[in-house]
Amino acid sequence: MACDFSLQTHQGIRDLQPYQPGKPAEEVERELGLSHTIKLASNENPFGISPSVKKVLQTALDCAELYPDASGYRLKHALASKFSLSVDRITLGNGSNELLDMIARVFVTAGDEVIYSQYGFLAYPIITQSLNAKKVEVPANDWGHDLPAMLTKVTDKTKLVFLANPNNPTGTYFSCAELTSFLNQLPPHVIVVLDEAYTEYVQLDDFPNGLKLVDQYPNLVVTRSFSKAYALAGLRVGYAYANEQITDLLNRVRQAFNVNALALAGAEVALFDDAALVKAVDNNAMQLQRVCEGLNNLGIDTIPSIGNFITFVCPDNDGLGLYNRLLVRGVIVRPLANYDMAHCLRVSIGTPEQNSMFLKVLSEELGS
Ligand SMILES: *Cc1c(COP(=O)(O)O)cnc(C)c1O
């Protein structure tokens, strides 16, 4: 009898279900024999990498035989200059997902409690469980974070709280006043991870800017990503902003070369490519509204979103059925059964043409 290696690990890992990413277009095309699919499944920037970023990537390729700058000096200084940050408080990650993992590894051990919201980003329970810590999932309020209820779940075992603003997959958000009220009431030793992966898309006055709160709240760690509005999902780069001591602790577990040379070079240029960012943000503002109205006109309920995606309730509550019907027509969206939302699907906001295609195919599938 072969050895059962699952017994060599802890219960958390034994019971873990791997994260299911959006299906890559190439895979769908290969499996279904399609040629022109549109991927609206992973909230990527539909306009792709900008010409100025492409150019610097070409240059970076010329020295890709060398290890990257382990300190990320240039990108950190670029971030500090753009957002008026202190360089000693920045940690770079292989995508912000790596940072979420690092933060938890630094502060959470088996038996500790980690709080997050129902319908919160799936990385939070996965990371928590991978450390054999206790998942404290707090029921959502209208699909969004119920911050006051989350406060009531804090115990002396609570080490960390994950918040996503806006949240994925629901697109909900909490205001600056709600966030600061939460932070003011939280015991000061509990680490708060504020995941701002979609913040660049938000255009609301009452929306908090986590970077501006780190001075005031030493237990706050803000994470951001180059994968969404900055269009670098394939390169894997994100950053965290937190007080110096937390940053130092994160740096102890960080793999020296966690961000590769192409990602460092591309992110530095993307950060200052204002035209590309404005294009993505403006398109999203118009098209989010249009897709939402398009869905509502088909009699479909939507969860109000401020991200670059929208989650909707499927007719007959059959998310997987509709997902598959769209898939064979070459439109890839995201099933949400993993989130206990099997009756919903999430669609990313694409270019105007992609959105037209999505709405057309959807209305044909619903009519047939
Ligand atoms: C996409 C996403 C991320 C970003 O992940 P990267 O590792 O930076 O690509 C983080 N948090 C949420 C909520 C997301 O949806």
The ligand as a Tripos MOL2 file, in Angstrom:
@<TRIPOS>MOLECULE
LIG
   15    15     1     0     0
SMALL
NO_CHARGES

@<TRIPOS>ATOM
      1 C1         -7.6000   40.3080   -9.0900 C.3       1 LIG1
      2 C2         -7.5640   40.5060   -7.6260 C.ar      1 LIG1
      3 C3         -6.3570   40.6390   -6.9610 C.ar      1 LIG1
      4 C4         -5.1000   40.8160   -7.7380 C.3       1 LIG1
      5 O1         -4.3400   39.7440   -7.8410 O.3       1 LIG1
      6 P1         -2.8940   39.8600   -8.4680 P.3       1 LIG1
      7 O2         -2.1980   38.7830   -7.7350 O.co2     1 LIG1
      8 O3         -2.3390   41.2200   -8.1730 O.co2     1 LIG1
      9 O4         -3.0330   39.6100   -9.9200 O.co2     1 LIG1
     10 C5         -6.3600   40.8680   -5.5970 C.ar      1 LIG1
     11 N1         -7.5150   40.9690   -4.9300 N.ar      1 LIG1
     12 C6         -8.6870   40.8880   -5.5460 C.ar      1 LIG1
     13 C7         -9.9320   41.1060   -4.7680 C.3       1 LIG1
     14 C8         -8.7470   40.6280   -6.9080 C.ar      1 LIG1
     15 O5         -9.9250   40.5030   -7.5200 O.3       1 LIG1
@<TRIPOS>BOND
     1     1     2 1
     2     2     3 ar
     3     2    14 ar
     4     3     4 1
     5     3    10 ar
     6     4     5 1
     7     5     6 1
     8     6     7 2
     9     6     8 1
    10     6     9 1
    11    10    11 ar
    12    11    12 ar
    13    12    13 1
    14    12    14 ar
    15    14    15 1
@<TRIPOS>SUBSTRUCTURE
     1 LIG1         1 GROUP 0 **** ****
